[in-house]
Amino acid sequence: MYYIAKIAQATGLTIILIGFLRDFPRLMNPKILGTGIMFFLLGWIVQRFMLKY
């Protein structure tokens, strides 16, 4: 479960990076930004609340 959370976080950051690089001089597409944030938050929630340390 830990690796699933980390992969989701990395995927979210990668989506945000690709969206930033694709539309560099202009602002990023809000749909791409929202998708990246949702993936990252999904991984963060799994790590924070579902994995008990």
PEGISUL-V104080 format. One record per residue. N is the residue number from 1. BURIAL is + if it has 24 or more other C-alpha atoms within 12 Angstrom, else -. D_FIRST is the distance of its C-alpha to the first C-alpha in whole Angstrom. Layout:
# PEGISUL-V104080
<<N & BURIAL & D_FIRST> <N & BURIAL & D_FIRST>>
This chain:
# PEGISUL-V104080
<<1 & - & 0> <2 & - & 4> <3 & - & 5> <4 & - & 5> <5 & + & 6> <6 & - & 9> <7 & - & 10> <8 & + & 11> <9 & + & 13> <10 & - & 14> <11 & + & 15> <12 & + & 17> <13 & + & 19> <14 & - & 20> <15 & + & 21> <16 & + & 23> <17 & - & 25> <18 & - & 26> <19 & + & 27> <20 & - & 29> <21 & - & 30> <22 & - & 32> <23 & - & 34> <24 & - & 34> <25 & - & 38> <26 & - & 37> <27 & - & 35> <28 & - & 31> <29 & - & 31> <30 & - & 29> <31 & - & 27> <32 & + & 26> <33 & + & 25> <34 & - & 24> <35 & + & 21> <36 & + & 20> <37 & + & 20> <38 & - & 18> <39 & + & 15> <40 & + & 15> <41 & + & 15> <42 & + & 12> <43 & + & 10> <44 & + & 12> <45 & - & 12> <46 & - & 8> <47 & - & 8> <48 & - & 11> <49 & - & 12> <50 & - & 9> <51 & - & 8> <52 & - & 11> <53 & - & 12>>
